[in-house]
Amino acid sequence: MSFLKKLWIFIKRGFITNFSYRTYAILGIASMLIGVLRFGFMANFLQQGNTFPMLEPYGGDLMAFLITGTMYMSYVSVALDSFRNSIRSEQTMGTLEYLLMSNTPLWQLLIFNGINSFIWTTINVGVIFLFLVLIFDIQMTINIILSLFILILSIICISGIGLMSAGVIMVTKMGDPISWIFSTLSGLVSGVLYPISILPAWLRSFSYFLPPTYALSALRKSLLTGATFMDVKNEIIILIIMSLLTIPLGLLVFRLGFNKARETGSLIEY
């Protein structure tokens, strides 16, 4: 069976699974929408009669700043958790062993589930984003090609950390410090809800080691101000360098975790 045919089967399987639990899917979308609406209304309130000089590099619109940060973190969750969740899901359903015995390598299983999660998240984010733009009449000057490139590059970069997380979870089964530390620090110091320039110098230093810091800066410029490649080349170069570090390290940690679980006979345990 060809790679593309397998990919289509996994995507179809994902959509069938998601829509089989309609209440879960509807509540998930509604929760995300309500959460972003809350930020939007808060921003609308704060913006009345106020200006935010720190947001000028990103167009100066507080609502747009908050909404783009919140939407982007959905993709961070995909890159960080999809590999780990696919392993746990197959373990708990008792299907991991059968998949490993099939002609579908484990790396294909991870890629297929990651792509499926990316597609589902893009549908959710796209619908909600358009809805919010219409509600709040956010003015945007989008460089769509550059925005997609930055988004995909950042997902690749963070996927390396997601591979580390999956490697750890195959051994520990529950409890993953890598994912927890990364997601906590990203939400705190990467500029999701406020510019990193307001952070104390000692705390801001952590942000320079996190891919979302550079991805958010570049994405906001390309989405909200129509920035060109040259305007965000520094962020892109840093994301590429980080990807060259996180992907090989992620593959190494994943392989070590996989081998350890096989040696102890706990690969399919949960």
C-alpha positions as a Markdown table, in Angstrom:
| # | Residue | x | y | z |
|---|---|---|---|---|
| 1 | Met | 0.0 | 0.0 | 0.0 |
| 2 | Ser | 1.4 | 3.4 | -1.0 |
| 3 | Phe | 2.3 | 6.1 | 1.5 |
| 4 | Leu | -0.4 | 8.5 | 0.2 |
| 5 | Lys | -3.1 | 5.8 | 0.4 |
| 6 | Lys | -2.1 | 5.0 | 4.0 |
| 7 | Leu | -2.2 | 8.7 | 4.8 |
| 8 | Trp | -5.7 | 9.1 | 3.3 |
| 9 | Ile | -6.9 | 6.1 | 5.4 |
| 10 | Phe | -5.5 | 7.6 | 8.6 |
| 11 | Ile | -7.1 | 11.0 | 7.8 |
| 12 | Lys | -10.4 | 9.4 | 7.1 |
| 13 | Arg | -10.2 | 7.3 | 10.3 |
| 14 | Gly | -9.5 | 10.5 | 12.3 |
| 15 | Phe | -12.5 | 12.3 | 10.9 |
| 16 | Ile | -14.7 | 9.3 | 11.5 |
| 17 | Thr | -13.5 | 9.1 | 15.1 |
| 18 | Asn | -13.9 | 12.8 | 15.7 |
| 19 | Phe | -17.4 | 13.0 | 14.3 |
| 20 | Ser | -18.4 | 9.7 | 16.0 |
| 21 | Tyr | -18.4 | 11.7 | 19.3 |
| 22 | Arg | -20.4 | 14.7 | 18.1 |
| 23 | Thr | -21.0 | 16.1 | 21.5 |
| 24 | Tyr | -17.3 | 16.0 | 22.4 |
| 25 | Ala | -16.4 | 17.7 | 19.1 |
| 26 | Ile | -19.1 | 20.4 | 19.5 |
| 27 | Leu | -18.1 | 21.1 | 23.1 |
| 28 | Gly | -14.4 | 21.3 | 22.2 |
| 29 | Ile | -15.0 | 23.8 | 19.4 |
| 30 | Ala | -17.4 | 25.8 | 21.7 |
| 31 | Ser | -15.0 | 25.9 | 24.6 |
| 32 | Met | -12.2 | 27.2 | 22.3 |
| 33 | Leu | -14.5 | 29.8 | 20.8 |
| 34 | Ile | -15.7 | 31.0 | 24.2 |
| 35 | Gly | -12.1 | 31.2 | 25.4 |
| 36 | Val | -11.0 | 33.3 | 22.5 |
| 37 | Leu | -14.2 | 35.5 | 22.7 |
| 38 | Arg | -13.3 | 36.2 | 26.3 |
| 39 | Phe | -9.9 | 37.5 | 25.3 |
| 40 | Gly | -11.5 | 39.5 | 22.5 |
| 41 | Phe | -14.0 | 41.2 | 24.7 |
| 42 | Met | -11.3 | 41.9 | 27.3 |
| 43 | Ala | -9.1 | 43.4 | 24.7 |
| 44 | Asn | -12.0 | 45.5 | 23.3 |
| 45 | Phe | -12.5 | 46.8 | 26.9 |
| 46 | Leu | -8.9 | 47.6 | 27.4 |
| 47 | Gln | -8.5 | 49.2 | 24.1 |
| 48 | Gln | -11.1 | 51.9 | 24.7 |
| 49 | Gly | -9.2 | 55.1 | 24.9 |
| 50 | Asn | -5.8 | 53.3 | 25.2 |
| 51 | Thr | -2.8 | 52.8 | 23.0 |
| 52 | Phe | -0.2 | 50.1 | 23.3 |
| 53 | Pro | 3.2 | 51.3 | 22.0 |
| 54 | Met | 4.7 | 47.8 | 22.6 |
| 55 | Leu | 2.3 | 46.3 | 20.1 |
| 56 | Glu | 3.2 | 48.7 | 17.3 |
| 57 | Pro | 5.6 | 46.2 | 15.6 |
| 58 | Tyr | 2.5 | 43.9 | 15.3 |
| 59 | Gly | 0.0 | 46.5 | 14.0 |
| 60 | Gly | -0.9 | 48.0 | 17.4 |
| 61 | Asp | -4.3 | 46.1 | 17.7 |
| 62 | Leu | -4.6 | 44.4 | 21.1 |
| 63 | Met | -7.4 | 42.1 | 20.0 |
| 64 | Ala | -5.4 | 40.9 | 17.0 |
| 65 | Phe | -2.4 | 40.4 | 19.3 |
| 66 | Leu | -4.3 | 38.3 | 21.8 |
| 67 | Ile | -6.3 | 36.3 | 19.2 |
| 68 | Thr | -3.3 | 35.3 | 17.1 |
| 69 | Gly | -1.4 | 34.3 | 20.2 |
| 70 | Thr | -4.3 | 32.1 | 21.4 |
| 71 | Met | -4.8 | 30.5 | 18.0 |
| 72 | Tyr | -1.1 | 29.8 | 17.6 |
| 73 | Met | -0.9 | 27.9 | 20.9 |
| 74 | Ser | -3.4 | 25.4 | 19.4 |
| 75 | Tyr | -0.8 | 24.5 | 16.8 |
| 76 | Val | 1.9 | 24.3 | 19.5 |
| 77 | Ser | -0.3 | 21.7 | 21.3 |
| 78 | Val | -0.6 | 19.7 | 18.1 |
| 79 | Ala | 3.2 | 19.7 | 17.5 |
| 80 | Leu | 3.9 | 18.9 | 21.1 |
| 81 | Asp | 1.2 | 16.4 | 22.0 |
| 82 | Ser | 0.1 | 14.6 | 18.8 |
| 83 | Phe | 3.0 | 12.0 | 18.8 |
| 84 | Arg | 2.6 | 11.3 | 22.5 |
| 85 | Asn | -1.2 | 11.1 | 22.3 |
| 86 | Ser | -1.1 | 8.8 | 19.3 |
| 87 | Ile | 1.1 | 6.4 | 21.2 |
| 88 | Arg | -1.1 | 6.5 | 24.3 |
| 89 | Ser | -4.3 | 6.2 | 22.2 |
| 90 | Glu | -3.1 | 3.0 | 20.4 |
| 91 | Gln | -1.8 | 1.6 | 23.7 |
| 92 | Thr | -5.1 | 2.1 | 25.5 |
| 93 | Met | -7.2 | 0.8 | 22.6 |
| 94 | Gly | -4.9 | -2.2 | 22.4 |
| 95 | Thr | -4.1 | -1.6 | 18.7 |
| 96 | Leu | -0.4 | -0.6 | 19.0 |
| 97 | Glu | 0.9 | -4.1 | 18.8 |
| 98 | Tyr | -1.2 | -4.9 | 15.7 |
| 99 | Leu | 0.0 | -1.7 | 14.0 |
| 100 | Leu | 3.6 | -2.6 | 14.8 |
| 101 | Met | 3.1 | -6.0 | 13.3 |
| 102 | Ser | 1.6 | -4.5 | 10.1 |
| 103 | Asn | 3.5 | -3.1 | 7.2 |
| 104 | Thr | 3.1 | 0.4 | 8.6 |
| 105 | Pro | 6.3 | 1.5 | 10.3 |
| 106 | Leu | 5.9 | 3.4 | 13.6 |
| 107 | Trp | 7.3 | 6.6 | 12.1 |
| 108 | Gln | 4.5 | 6.5 | 9.5 |
| 109 | Leu | 1.9 | 6.0 | 12.3 |
| 110 | Leu | 3.3 | 9.1 | 14.1 |
| 111 | Ile | 3.4 | 11.3 | 10.9 |
| 112 | Phe | -0.2 | 10.2 | 9.8 |
| 113 | Asn | -1.6 | 11.0 | 13.2 |
| 114 | Gly | 0.3 | 14.3 | 13.3 |
| 115 | Ile | -1.1 | 15.4 | 9.9 |
| 116 | Asn | -4.6 | 14.4 | 11.0 |
| 117 | Ser | -4.3 | 16.5 | 14.1 |
| 118 | Phe | -3.0 | 19.4 | 12.1 |
| 119 | Ile | -5.9 | 19.2 | 9.6 |
| 120 | Trp | -8.5 | 19.1 | 12.4 |
| 121 | Thr | -6.9 | 21.9 | 14.3 |
| 122 | Thr | -6.7 | 24.0 | 11.1 |
| 123 | Ile | -10.4 | 23.6 | 10.5 |
| 124 | Asn | -11.2 | 24.6 | 14.0 |
| 125 | Val | -8.8 | 27.6 | 14.0 |
| 126 | Gly | -9.9 | 28.7 | 10.6 |
| 127 | Val | -13.6 | 28.8 | 11.4 |
| 128 | Ile | -13.1 | 30.5 | 14.8 |
| 129 | Phe | -10.6 | 33.0 | 13.4 |
| 130 | Leu | -12.8 | 34.1 | 10.6 |
| 131 | Phe | -15.7 | 34.3 | 13.0 |
| 132 | Leu | -13.8 | 36.5 | 15.4 |
| 133 | Val | -12.4 | 38.7 | 12.7 |
| 134 | Leu | -16.0 | 39.4 | 11.5 |
| 135 | Ile | -17.2 | 40.1 | 15.1 |
| 136 | Phe | -14.4 | 42.5 | 16.1 |
| 137 | Asp | -13.7 | 43.9 | 12.6 |
| 138 | Ile | -10.0 | 43.4 | 13.0 |
| 139 | Gln | -8.0 | 45.0 | 10.3 |
| 140 | Met | -5.4 | 42.7 | 8.9 |
| 141 | Thr | -2.8 | 42.8 | 6.1 |
| 142 | Ile | -2.0 | 39.2 | 5.5 |
| 143 | Asn | 1.0 | 37.7 | 3.7 |
| 144 | Ile | -0.6 | 34.3 | 3.4 |
| 145 | Ile | 2.3 | 32.4 | 1.9 |
| 146 | Leu | 4.8 | 33.7 | 4.4 |
| 147 | Ser | 2.4 | 33.0 | 7.3 |
| 148 | Leu | 1.9 | 29.4 | 6.2 |
| 149 | Phe | 5.7 | 28.9 | 5.8 |
| 150 | Ile | 6.3 | 30.3 | 9.3 |
| 151 | Leu | 3.6 | 28.2 | 10.8 |
| 152 | Ile | 4.8 | 24.9 | 9.2 |
| 153 | Leu | 8.4 | 25.7 | 10.0 |
| 154 | Ser | 7.5 | 26.3 | 13.7 |
| 155 | Ile | 5.5 | 23.1 | 13.8 |
| 156 | Ile | 8.4 | 21.1 | 12.4 |
| 157 | Cys | 10.7 | 22.7 | 15.0 |
| 158 | Ile | 8.3 | 22.0 | 18.0 |
| 159 | Ser | 7.6 | 18.5 | 16.6 |
| 160 | Gly | 11.2 | 17.6 | 17.6 |
| 161 | Ile | 10.2 | 18.3 | 21.2 |
| 162 | Gly | 7.0 | 16.4 | 20.7 |
| 163 | Leu | 9.1 | 13.3 | 19.7 |
| 164 | Met | 11.1 | 13.7 | 22.9 |
| 165 | Ser | 7.8 | 13.7 | 24.8 |
| 166 | Ala | 6.6 | 10.6 | 23.0 |
| 167 | Gly | 9.9 | 8.8 | 23.8 |
| 168 | Val | 9.5 | 9.6 | 27.5 |
| 169 | Ile | 5.8 | 8.6 | 27.6 |
| 170 | Met | 6.6 | 5.1 | 26.2 |
| 171 | Val | 8.7 | 4.5 | 29.3 |
| 172 | Thr | 6.8 | 6.4 | 32.0 |
| 173 | Lys | 3.2 | 5.8 | 30.5 |
| 174 | Met | 1.9 | 8.7 | 32.5 |
| 175 | Gly | 3.7 | 12.0 | 33.4 |
| 176 | Asp | 5.8 | 13.8 | 30.9 |
| 177 | Pro | 8.1 | 16.6 | 32.3 |
| 178 | Ile | 9.3 | 17.6 | 28.8 |
| 179 | Ser | 5.9 | 18.6 | 27.5 |
| 180 | Trp | 4.9 | 20.2 | 30.8 |
| 181 | Ile | 8.0 | 22.4 | 31.1 |
| 182 | Phe | 7.9 | 23.4 | 27.4 |
| 183 | Ser | 4.1 | 24.3 | 27.4 |
| 184 | Thr | 4.3 | 26.1 | 30.7 |
| 185 | Leu | 7.3 | 28.2 | 29.8 |
| 186 | Ser | 5.9 | 28.9 | 26.3 |
| 187 | Gly | 2.6 | 30.2 | 27.8 |
| 188 | Leu | 4.5 | 32.3 | 30.3 |
| 189 | Val | 7.4 | 33.9 | 28.5 |
| 190 | Ser | 6.9 | 33.5 | 24.7 |
| 191 | Gly | 4.7 | 36.5 | 24.2 |
| 192 | Val | 1.3 | 34.7 | 23.8 |
| 193 | Leu | -0.8 | 37.2 | 25.7 |
| 194 | Tyr | 1.7 | 40.0 | 26.2 |
| 195 | Pro | 5.0 | 41.2 | 24.6 |
| 196 | Ile | 8.1 | 39.7 | 26.0 |
| 197 | Ser | 9.5 | 43.2 | 26.4 |
| 198 | Ile | 7.5 | 43.6 | 29.6 |
| 199 | Leu | 9.2 | 40.7 | 31.3 |
| 200 | Pro | 12.0 | 41.1 | 33.8 |
| 201 | Ala | 15.4 | 40.6 | 32.1 |
| 202 | Trp | 16.1 | 37.3 | 34.0 |
| 203 | Leu | 12.7 | 35.9 | 32.9 |
| 204 | Arg | 13.0 | 37.2 | 29.4 |
| 205 | Ser | 16.2 | 35.3 | 28.9 |
| 206 | Phe | 14.2 | 32.0 | 28.9 |
| 207 | Ser | 12.1 | 33.2 | 26.0 |
| 208 | Tyr | 15.1 | 33.3 | 23.7 |
| 209 | Phe | 15.4 | 29.5 | 23.9 |
| 210 | Leu | 11.8 | 28.8 | 22.9 |
| 211 | Pro | 10.6 | 28.4 | 19.3 |
| 212 | Pro | 7.2 | 30.0 | 19.9 |
| 213 | Thr | 8.9 | 33.3 | 20.8 |
| 214 | Tyr | 10.2 | 33.7 | 17.3 |
| 215 | Ala | 7.3 | 32.0 | 15.6 |
| 216 | Leu | 4.8 | 34.4 | 17.2 |
| 217 | Ser | 6.8 | 37.4 | 16.4 |
| 218 | Ala | 7.1 | 36.5 | 12.7 |
| 219 | Leu | 3.5 | 35.3 | 12.4 |
| 220 | Arg | 2.0 | 38.4 | 13.9 |
| 221 | Lys | 4.1 | 40.6 | 11.5 |
| 222 | Ser | 3.1 | 38.5 | 8.5 |
| 223 | Leu | -0.6 | 38.2 | 9.5 |
| 224 | Leu | -1.2 | 41.7 | 10.8 |
| 225 | Thr | 1.2 | 44.0 | 9.0 |
| 226 | Gly | 1.8 | 42.1 | 5.7 |
| 227 | Ala | 5.5 | 41.7 | 6.5 |
| 228 | Thr | 7.8 | 40.3 | 3.8 |
| 229 | Phe | 10.4 | 37.6 | 4.2 |
| 230 | Met | 13.2 | 40.1 | 4.7 |
| 231 | Asp | 11.2 | 41.7 | 7.6 |
| 232 | Val | 11.2 | 38.4 | 9.5 |
| 233 | Lys | 14.3 | 36.7 | 8.2 |
| 234 | Asn | 16.0 | 36.7 | 11.6 |
| 235 | Glu | 13.2 | 34.8 | 13.2 |
| 236 | Ile | 13.1 | 32.4 | 10.3 |
| 237 | Ile | 16.8 | 31.7 | 10.5 |
| 238 | Ile | 16.6 | 31.0 | 14.2 |
| 239 | Leu | 13.6 | 28.7 | 13.7 |
| 240 | Ile | 15.6 | 26.7 | 11.1 |
| 241 | Ile | 18.6 | 26.4 | 13.4 |
| 242 | Met | 16.4 | 25.3 | 16.2 |
| 243 | Ser | 14.7 | 22.7 | 13.9 |
| 244 | Leu | 18.2 | 21.3 | 13.0 |
| 245 | Leu | 18.7 | 20.8 | 16.7 |
| 246 | Thr | 15.3 | 19.6 | 17.9 |
| 247 | Ile | 14.5 | 17.1 | 15.2 |
| 248 | Pro | 17.7 | 14.9 | 15.5 |
| 249 | Leu | 17.5 | 15.1 | 19.3 |
| 250 | Gly | 13.8 | 14.2 | 19.3 |
| 251 | Leu | 14.5 | 11.2 | 17.1 |
| 252 | Leu | 17.3 | 10.1 | 19.4 |
| 253 | Val | 15.2 | 10.4 | 22.6 |
| 254 | Phe | 12.2 | 8.7 | 20.8 |
| 255 | Arg | 14.4 | 5.8 | 19.7 |
| 256 | Leu | 15.9 | 5.4 | 23.2 |
| 257 | Gly | 12.4 | 5.4 | 24.7 |
| 258 | Phe | 11.2 | 2.9 | 22.2 |
| 259 | Asn | 14.1 | 0.5 | 22.7 |
| 260 | Lys | 13.8 | 0.8 | 26.5 |
| 261 | Ala | 10.1 | -0.1 | 26.4 |
| 262 | Arg | 10.8 | -3.1 | 24.1 |
| 263 | Glu | 13.6 | -4.3 | 26.4 |
| 264 | Thr | 11.4 | -4.2 | 29.4 |
| 265 | Gly | 8.4 | -5.7 | 27.6 |
| 266 | Ser | 6.2 | -2.7 | 28.4 |
| 267 | Leu | 5.7 | -1.2 | 24.9 |
| 268 | Ile | 2.0 | -2.0 | 24.7 |
| 269 | Glu | 1.3 | -1.5 | 28.4 |
| 270 | Tyr | -0.5 | 1.6 | 29.7 |
